Amino acid sequence: MGRIYGVHLMVLLFLGMFMSSFCQDDDSDDFTAVYIVTLREVPAAHYEAELRRNSNGIRHGGASERLNIHKHRYRNISRTDKRYSSYIARVHDSLLRRVLRGEKYLKLYSYHYLINGFAVLVTPDQVDKLSRRREVANMVLDFSVRTATTHTPQFLGLPQGAWVQGGGYESAGEGMVIGFIDTGIDPTHSSFADHTSEHPYPVPAHFSGICEVTRDFPSGSCNRKLIGARHFAASAITRGVFNSSQDFASPFDGDGHGTHTASIAAGNHGIPVVVAGHHFGNASGMAPRSHIAVYKALYKGFGGFAADVVAAIDQAAQDGVDIISLSITPNRRPPGVATFFNPIDMALLSAVKAGIFVVQAAGNTGPSPKSMSSFSPWIFTVGSASHDRVYSNSIILGNNVTIPGVGLAPGTENDTMYTLISAVHALNNSTTVADDMYVGECQDSSKFNQDLIQGNLLICSYSIRFVLGISTVNHALETAKNLSAVGVVFYMDAFVIGFQLNPTPMKIPGIIIPSPEDSKVLLKYYNYSLERDIMTKRIVKFGALATICGGFKANYSSSAPKIMYYSARGPDPEDNFLDDAEIMKPNLVAPGNSIWAAWSLVGADSVEFQGENFAMMSGTSMAAPHIAGLAALVRQKFPNFSPSAIASALSTTASLYDKNGGPIMAQRAYAFPDKNQSPATPFDMGSGFVNATAALNPGLIFDSSYDNYMSFLCGINGSAPVVLNYTGESCWVYNSTIAGADLNLPSITIAKLNQSRTVLRSVMNVGGNETYSVGWSAPFGVSVKVSPAHFYIASGEKQVLSVFFNSTANSTTASYGRIGLFGNQGHVVNIPLSVIVKVTYNTTKT
């Protein structure tokens, strides 16, 4: 591993001076902005992919002729050779000097590998000059992006299944490198140490990344586990939003999110989870023997920007990662001909061509239809589901009513009943509710009468301000501690309707009652038990009693998995007009709710876990790295699998049922999500819930190539010039184009079935010789026939399936079905069907 010393400081100083002079230029009042510029010459990754194809004796329609590789002066230099990167950077610099001669501009990045282009800060006039150059293919305005486990290995069956197949947890994922585009990493965490095993742990020879060295990411931060670390912030700096003291101009994680996601995928096995002084079990990543490379492009204060993310992706691919994990999504739907045409997705297409499996979070914008934030068929999109472990506590009132709650908190001692005191009834003489309408949230101990609260249970309100981070549980706990309260009881403000809370760690007895209805029960009992002076109406006795039962013990009786309300849903929007793409999204769901994983010591993404080594987080951000780690296990077993073959193995083996044997349910509403749920569809869960063990023995796979994706992109109306601009390849060289439904994916989605349609799928046998029977259930309003209905397929051979769809009813409501391929050796291949609009013959006479 190489190292970079002090570069971040030089970049910050230079950018600061440049921006100052740029803004003070009296000759130009133009607004400056960052643009991502793509040149017509193809990038190195395309050339290397062709070399691999040719060396393997594989040809795909003369792609090498399309690349015009002879134009590359350094065509015999590999991606790891710095001469190539230096040469490309000089080409970019030369172009900018020629076009913008004598003018001020700032090149932020040269993209060397996946994209031949650069990011540059320019004025509108300079944009016009650059766009007119024949060397320039495309210019896109930079845009913002955002960030979208102790028990889940057991829930996924890894210790008895997938890990055993690979030789146990000590070899699970060995030799694989997972690259994380996220908020960085805390290298001091034991989840990323390289001395937890006695077995040798060499850095994979195919990886060439380096480790930055800065004041807060010192020499020695990287090791044989964490083998690469960089940060990318040039676009953020030019916008003036980067705070070096808060955001850390280094790979160090000041947020916590990146540390969390990295440990979910590849954290060490058996790391004790201790939070608030309590032990919650031992944590492990999905592929605990895999290596980690970190490419920090997101930050605590503002999220991130596409120019920085593309630079991170480009570097990860050039370094030689096997898998890229992105727990990030764009802040807006990409404009233009189709959502697929944006700098991030197109860079990832090149990554897939280079053999890298790409995982992305679906986004936390559910549960509305078409809320998907990950679009392209070459990206494996992951939604969030629950697992079966829940932490719950309860409060038993003096009238023997028990109210459930949440809180990783101890209970009161020996089931002793304590007096309940509402915060608004324990104010000191100088404080009134009229003066501070939020005083009931218990954020300032100086406003309360300690004599009333000492030795009792303090009742505090939990309002929307806690959700927004204005008020915190920690501040309320500190108030209770300062006032010598026995514990804290939070009731839900009536305006926080049905909000689903994560368990919150507490060092003293406490409970949060998440239900407004249950909160009313508590308050009714409390108010009824008060004794007041008849004349003055002042409280003379607090008669309500309660005891808190602790929430440290996990409960495994919950029906799981279920699709979480926040998980983004399909159909996949093809464009800003919300036309439906014939691509099933999400691809799959994985555990993403209430996930224990490593946390940065200075992590501020969740204020309740500040200063802790682990945190419990929820989101599709947590689901995606589960799949990144499991994909490492698949690639470890099948090193020659293409990215689409890995995706197929994970998809076709997915589970359709919860742990009780019923259908997987999907939450349908933000408010009271458990009361608003119904069976999940492919637009909720994709192929289903990941089955890690079955994915290592898929039987049949569906494979798609880069040329297939290009034929799909060229088939989009009006896309030819955009394809040329992004890839340097002309659509005319592709003999035919295909619709999304005709991509060889392990699913079939038809946006509009106009009477009838035949769709072909090709499967390849990666197991032993086997005979398959075909069964199917047709979507409502559609008849389906699959041929052949039975087939024998030898190991390594292929079989084409013809699927005929016929519309039997006019409908604009999506309906769903399924094809199952059942092998006589036990393999079951699952193919979800989705048909949105159905049009049949109109037999009504007019």
N, C-alpha and C positions, 0 to 999 in steps of 0.2 A: 504493500500500500504506500502510495506517495502522500505528501502533505503539502498544504498551502499555508504559508505563514503571513499573517497580517494583511492579507489582501483586502479584507472587508473594510479596514480603516481607510486605506488608500481610496477605495471606491467611494466611500461615504464623503470623504473630504473633497474628492474631485467633483462628484455630482453636486455637492453643496455649492462649490464655487461656480460650477457651470450654470446651475439654475439661477444663482444670484445674478450672474452677468446676463443671462438670457432675459430675465424679467426686467432688467434695467436698460435694455437696448432701446434707445430713443427712436431708432429707425424703423421699428416694427412693433405694431400693436396687435399683431396676430396672436390668436390663441394657439398654444402648442399642445400636442397630444402624442401619445405613443401609438405607433402603427407596427403591425407585424407584416413584413414584406417577404413574399415568396418569389424566388427567381425561377426562370424557366428551366435551367439546367437541373437534372434530377439529382437527388441527394445520394450519399454514399451507401445508405442502407439498401437502396434498390439494387445497386450494383452488387453488393455482397450477397443479397438474396439470390440474384441470378447466378453468381458463382457457385453457391450451394446447390442450386437446382441442377446446373450443368454437371457438377461433380457427382451428383447422385443419379445422373442419367435421366432427369425428368425435364420435359419440355412442356411449356404452356403457351402455345400459339405464338411463338416467336417473340416473346417479351423482351429478350435481350436486344433484338434489333431495335425495338422501340426506345430503348434507354439511351441510345447514342453515347455509349460509354467512352467511345474513342475520344470524346472531347475532354475527358478528364486528364489533365496533365499528370496527376498522381494516381493513376488507376491501379498501380501495383502496390500501393501503400495501404496497410490495414487500418481499421478503425482505431486501433490502439496507438498508432504512430502519430506523434504530435505534429509531424511535418504536414500531414493532410489538413488538420484543423487550422494550422497556421496559414497554409496556402489559401484555404477557403476564406478565412478572415481577411486576408490581404485583398482577395478578389472583391469582397464586400466593401472594404475601405476604399478601394480604387474607384468603384462605381459611385459611391457617395461623393467622393472628391470631385469626380468629373461632372456629376449632375448638379451638385450644390456648391460649385466652385466659389470660395470666398465667403460663403454663408455659414452661420452658426447652426449646428445640429448636434445631436448626441446619439451615437450608436450604443445601444444597451447590451445587445447580444449578437453574436454570429451563431446561427444554427448550423451545425456541421453535418449531422448524421441522418436524422429522419426527415428534416426539411433543409433545403438549400435556401437560406434566407437570413433575415436579421430583424431585430426590433430596433426602432429608431424614434427619437423624439424630434418632431418636426412641426412646422407651421402648415396651415392649409395650402399656401402657395407652393411650399416644398413638396407637399403630397402630390399636387398637380404635376410638378416637374418629374417626380419619380415615376408616377403612374404612366407617363407618356413614353418612358424608355422601353425599348423592345426586350431588354433583358428582364424586365420586371413582369411577373405573371399576375401577381395578386397583392393587394394591400387591404388589410383588415384593421379597423380601429380596435385597440386593446379593450378588453372588458373584464369586469370583476367576477370572481368566483368565491365560493364559500365552502366551509367544511360541512358537509351533509350529515382470565375467565376462569373462574375456578371450576365450574360445573359443566360448561358446555362440552368439553371433551368427552365426559361421561354420557351426556345426553345424546351426543352424536355417535356414541359407541366406539370411540377411538381405542381405548385401552384393550378391549377384547376383540376389536375388528381391524381397522385400517392400520393401526400401529403394529399389531402382531404380524400382519402380512409383510411389513417392511423390516421386521427384526426387532420390534419394540420401540419405545419412545426415544431411546438413545441413538437411533439411526433414522428416525422419521424426518424425512425432508433433507437428508444429508446430501451435500453437493449442490443444493439449489440456492439461488440468490434471489431474494424478494426485494424489489425496489419500492420505497414508499414515498409518494408525493404528498407531503403533509406539513405539519407544523414543526417538524424536527424530532429530536429525541433527547432524553436525559441519559447520557452514557454511563452514569454512575449507578443506574438501577441494576439490581441483581438479575433481573430478567434478561439482561444483555451481556452478562459476564461470560467469559470463555473458559472458566476453570471449574465448571460444575460437573464435568465428566472426566473420567480417567482415560477415555479413548482419545486418540489423536484427532485434531480438529483443523485440518489444513484449509487455507483459503483456496477456493476453486480456481484452477488455472485459467478458466475462461473469463474471469473477472479482472478488470484493469482499473477499477475506480480508485480514488484517492480520499484522504481524510483531511479536511481543513483543520488547521490549528489556530485558535484564537484565544484571547484571555479567558473567555467563559467556555471554551471547548479545547482544553489544553492537550498537549502531546500525551499520548497514552489513552485518550478517550476511545479510540478505535482499538479493536482487538480481532481475534479470529472469529468472533461471532458478529460483531458490528464492524463490517469490513469496508465501509465507505460512508462518507458524510460530507455534504455540501449544502450551501444555501444560495438562494436566488431571490434578489429583492430590488433589482435595478429599476423596474417599472414602478414599484411602490415608492422608491426613494424620489423619483422624478415628480411624483404627485404630491410630495410633501407630507405623506401620511405615515411614513416610517419613523418610529421612535426607537432609536438604538438601545436606550436603557431599558425599555419595556419589551421590545420585540426581539432583541438579541440578534445582532448582525453576525450570526454564526449558525451552525446546525443545531445549537442547543434549543430545547423546547421550552418556551416560556408560557405555553398555553396548556399543554397536557394531552391534547388530542392526538398528536403524532406518536407520543410515547405509548398511549393506550392502544392505538391501532396496530403498531408494530408488535407489541407483546401478544395481542390476540392471534396474529398470524404465526409468529415465530419466536415468541418468548420462551425462555428456558422452562424445563419441566420441574414441578415440585417446589415452586417458590412460595413461601408462606405469605398469605394475605392478612396483614394486620392493619386495621383501621380503627381509629379512636381507641386504641389500646386493646382491641378485641380481635381474636383470631377467627377468620372466616373460611379457613381451608387453605389448600395449596393451588397455585395457578400454573397453567401450562398453555403455551401456544399450540395451534393446530399442527404445526410442523416444527417441533422444538429444536430440531437439529439443523434447520435451514439457517442460512446466513442473511444478514440484514444490511441493506444499503439505503441511506436516507438522503432524500433530495428535498430540502425544506424550501417551500414556495408559498406557504401560508403562514399568517401571523395573527397574534392574539388580538390586536387592536382593530384590524380592518379586513381580515380575510386574505385575499390575494388577487392577482391579475393574470390574465391569460399569457401575456408575454413571459412572465416569470415561470408559469407552469409549463409552457412549451419548452423553455430552456431546460427545465428540470427533466422533462420527459426525454428530450433529445440527449441529454447527458447520461441518463440512466440506460438508455438503449446503447449508446456508444460504450459505456462501461461494461456491458455484457450481462445485465440482469436477465433472469429467466422469466420473471413475473413482475408486472407493475400493478401496484394497488393504489387506487385513487379513491379516497373517501371525501371527494369534493365534487361539486356540481356548479354549473354556471348560474349566475344570479338572474339570468333572463334566457328566454328561448332564443337560439341563434336566428337572426334574420336571413333572408335570402331565399334561394330556390328551394332548399331543403335544410332541415336541422342538422343533417349529417355534415354539411359543408361549413365547418368552423375550424379554426387553427388547432384546437386541442384534439378533436376527433380525427382530423386528417393526419396529425402527427402520430396518433395512436394507430391509424391504419398502416402507416409505414412501420411502426413497431411490430405490428402483427405480421407484416410481410417479413420482418427480420426474425420471426419465430418467437416473439415474446407474447405470453398470455396476459391479457389486460383485463383487470377487474375494476368496476366502478360502482359506487353507491348509487342506488336509484334516486335518492333525494328524500327529504323529509317533508314533502309538500302534499302528502295524501290527506284524506282518502278520496278526493275528487277524481273522476275519470280524466284521463289525459293530463295528469299532473306529473308525468314522468320527466326527469331531468337528465337522463342518460339515453341516448338515441340510437346509436349506430349498431348494425348487426355484427361488426367485428369486436365490439366491446361486450364483455360479460357483465350484465347489469344485475345487481343483487338488492332484493327487498328485505325488509326486516320482519322477523317473526319472534314470538316469545319462546322461551323454553320452560321447562316444568318446575324450576325452582323459584319460589317466592318467599319473601321475608314479610311477615306480618306480625303485628302486636295488637293488643287490645286494651281497653280500659273498662273495668267493671265498676259501675256506679253503685252508690249506697242503696239504690232501690232494686238491685240485682239485675239491672239491664247491662248487657255487654255490647260494646261498640267496637267494631274492628278499625284498625288504623295501619299506618305505615311508619316505619322508623327503625333504623338499626341502632336500637337503644336498649339499655338494661331496664328491667322492671323495678318497681319499688320493693323494698325488702319484706320478705316473709308474708306477702299478701296483706300487709298492713293497710288499713284504710286511712287516708289522709284528707284533710279539709281542702276543698277547692276554693281558690280565690281568683276572681276575674281581675285582670290587669286594670280595667277601667274603674274598678271598685277599690283599688289600692293605691290611688294617686296621692302624692304628697300635697300639702296645702297650697303650694304655688302652681300646681298644674291642673288644668281642666281639659276635658275633651273638646270644648269649644276652642281652646288655644291650640290644641294639637289633635286633629281628627284621626291621626294614625298612631296615637299613643298606645292603643290596644295591641299593637304589633310587638311591643316589648323590646324596642331597639335601644333604649337609653335608661339605664338603671337609676340615674339621678332623678327621674320623674316619679319614683314610686316610694311608698312607705314600707321600709324594710320590716318594721315591727309587725305589720299585717301579713307579710308574705313569708317571713322566716318559718321554716319547718312545714310549709304547706305546698300544695300543687298549684302552680301559677297557670292561669288560663290566658292564652294569647290568641289573637286573630291572625289568620293566614289569608292574605289578600293577593290581588293581582300584582302587587308590588314585589312579592316574593318571586313570582314567575319572571318578572322583569329584572330582578337582581337589585332593586332599590332597597328592599329590606332582606335580611337573611336569617336563616335559622340559627346560624352561629352567633349572631349578635343577640338574639333572644336567649340563647343558652347562656351567653356571658352575663346578660342581665339577671337571669335566674340564679346563676352562681354568685354574683355580687350581692344579691339580696338573700342568700342562704335558703332558697327554695329547695324543696325535696326533688322537684321535677317540673316539667313543662307539658301542658296539654294545648295543642294548636287545634282550633276549630276553623272550618272552612268558611270564608266570607261568602255570602249568598251570591255575589257577583262573579265568583270563580265557578262557573257552572260545569260540573262534570270533568274538571281537569284531572288527568291521570298523573299521580305523583310517583316519582321514584323514591325508594327508601333512602332516608337521610341519616348519616351517622351522628350519634349523640353520645357524649361521654357521661351524661347524667340521665336518670329516668325520663322518658319523654315519649310522646306519640303525636302524630299528625292525623287528624280525622279527615279523610279526603272527600267524604260525602257531605254536601250541604244538608241533606235530609238528616243524616246522623248527627251533624253538628247542631241542628235544631233540637234534636232529642236531648243532647247534652245541655244546651242552654235552657231548655224548658225545665229540666230537672234542677239545674243550678238555681234558676230564678224562683222556682216554686219552693226551694229549701231555704231561701233567705228569710230572715226575720227582721222586720222593720219597726221602728218606733211609729206608733199610730199618729202622733202629732207631727213630728218632724220628717217622717218618711225615711229617716236615716237608717242604714243597716246596723243592727245591733248584734246579729249573729249570722255567721256563715254556716249553714247547716248541711251543705252538699258534701258528700264523701266519695272517694274513689281510690282505686288501686290500679297500677299499670302493670300489665303482664309483658315481659320483655320480648324484643323482636330479633334476637340473635339467632334463633333456631330456624333453619330453612324448612319450608314445607314443600314436599314434592308431589302433592296430590292434585295439582292444577292440571286441567286438560290443556295439552300443548302438543304441537305448536299452534299458534293462531297469528294471523297477519295483523300487525299493529296499525292503528289508525293513521299514524303519521307516514307510513311507508307509501311512497309515490306509486301511482297506478297507471296502467295502460288504458286505452290503446296508445301506442307510440305515436306522438304527433309528428307528422312529416314536415310540417311547415308552420308558419305563424297564422295561417288560416285554419289551423287545427284539422287539416285533412289527415286521415288515418294512414299511417305507414303500414305496409304488410309485413311488419316485423313484430314478433311477440316480445313485449317488455312488461315486467322484468323477465330475465331469463330464469331466475331461481330465487328462493328466499332462504335465509339462514338466520341463526340466532342473532338478534340485535337489540334485545330489550333487557335492561338490568344486567349488564355485562361487567363483571369484575375484571380489571386489567391494570397493568402498570400505569403509574402516574408520575409526572414530573414534580419534583419537590417544590418548584415555584409555579406549578400549573395553576392557571387562573380561569380556565374554561368553566369550571364548576367551583364556586366559592365554598361550597360545603366540604370539599375535599382538599382545600388548600393546606399544604404542609404534610399531606399524607403520601405514602408510597404506592397506594392503590386507590382506584376510584371505580364507582359503579356508574356506568353511562348507558344511554339508550340512543338508538338512531340507526339509519342505514349505514352510517359511518362505521358502526361496530359490526354490522353484518358482512360488509365487503371483505374485510381482512380474514374473516373465517374462511371464505371461499379462496382467498389468495393462499392461505396456508394449506388448505385441502388440495388445491391445484398443484402445489409443490409435491404433495404425496403422489398425485397422478403422474406428474412429469418424471418423478424419481423412478417410478415403476415402468413407465413407457417413455423413455427419453426421446424417441423419434416421433412422438405425437405432435401434430401441428397444434397451434392454439385452438382451432375450431374442433379438433378431435378431443382435446381436453374439455372444451365446453360441452361437447356431445356426451362424453362419459359422465360428467356431472349432471347433465340435464335428464337424459333418458332413464337414469336410475333413481331419480328423485321420488320421495314418498308423497302420496296423495292423502294420507290419513294421519290423524293425531294419535297420541300414545294410547288412547282408549279405543282405537279402531274406527272412530267416526270420521266424517269429512273434516278437513282443515277449515276452520272458520276465519272469516275476515271481519275486522271491526270496520264499521261503516260511518262512524261519526266521531268528531272530536269530543263532543259532550257525551258523557256516559257511554264510552265506547263498548263496554261489556254488555250493555243493554241494547246495543244497536249492531248486531252482527248476523251474518248469514254465510252459507258455504262459499268458500273462495273460488274464484274463477281464474283462468290463465292470465287475465289482466291484473289480478291481485298477487298471484304467487308464481307466475310463469309455469315452469314444468312441475313445480312442487317444492317440498322442503328437502334440502340436501341430505343425501344418504352417503356418508363418507366411505363406508366399507364397500357398498355396491358399486361405487364409482371406480373402484380399482379392479372391477371385473365386469365391464359393461357388455361384453358379448359382441354387440354391433356398434359401429360408430358412423356418424354423418360427418363428412369432411367438406370444407369449403376452402377455396384458394383465394389468393389476392386477385387473380384475374376474374374470379366469380364476383367478388365485391366491386371490381371496376365495371364489369358488365352491368351490375345492378345500378351503380351510380350513373352510368351512361344512359340507362333506361329512364331516368327521371326527366320529365319534360323540361327543356331549356337548360339542361345541366352541362352540355358539352363544353362550353367555354369555361365554366367553373371547374370542371374536372381537369381541363388542360392547365388552368392557372395554379391549381393546388398540387398536381402530380407531375406536370410536365409531359403527360401522355395524352395523345389525341384519341377521342372515342372512335374515330373511323377505323382504327386498326383492329378493333374488336368486331369479329364477324357478326355477332348478334348481341342484343341486349336482353336483360331478363328483369322481370318484376320481382318485388320483394318476396312474394309467395313462392317464387321459383328458385330462390337461393336454397342450397342443400342444407337447410337448418333442421334441427330435431324438433321442429314444430311447424305448423301451417297456420298462417293468418291471412284471411282474405278480406280486404276492406269492402269490396262490393262484388257480390256474386250475381252477375247478370245472366240469369237462366242456368248456365252450366259452365263447368271448367274442369280441366284435367291438370293435376299437379304431379310432378315426378319427384321421387326421392331415391337416392342411391345410398345403400348401406354397405359397409365393409366389415367382414368378420375378423375381429382381433382376438377371438378365442379359438376353441377347437371346433372341429366339424360338428354341425348342428342342424337340426330340422326345426323350422319355425312354423307356427300357425298364426294367422292374422285375425284379430277381432277388432271391432270398432263400435263406438256409439256415436250417432250422428248428431250434430247441433240441431236445435229446434228450427223447423222450417227448411231443413236441408236433408236430402238423401245422399248417402255416401256408399261408394263401393271401392274396395281395394283389391288390386290384382298384382301378383298371384295371391291367393288366399292361403296357400301353403308353399313352402320352398325349402330346399336343402341348400346349405351354403358351406363350402369348405373353408378351412382356415386361410385367411389372407385373400379370399375371393370377395367379389362384389355382387350385389343384387339390386336391380332397379324395381321400385314399387310405383305403380300407377294408381293415383287416388282421384276418383271421379266424384265431383260435387254437382248436385242438381238442386236448384232452388224449388221448393214446394210451397212457399208462401211469401207474400210480400211483407217485408218487415225492415225497420231501421234499428231494431234493438239487437245488440250483439247476442249471439248464442254460441254454445260451446259443446265440444265433443272430444273424443279421444280415440286414438288408434293404439292397440297393444300388439306387440310382437312377442309371442310366447315360445321360447325354445325348449326342446326336450331335454336339455342339460341344465335347465333352471334359470336361464336368462330371461328377463322381462324388460322389453324396451318400450318406453312410454312416449307417445307423440301427441301433445295437446293440439286441438283444433279450435280455431276461433273464426267465426264468420260474422261480420258486422252488419252490412246491408245486404238484404236478399231481394232479388227482383225476379219474378216469374211472369209467365204469360198472363196478360190481363184478359180474363174471360167475360168481364162484365159488358153487357150490351148497352149502347148509348143511343 
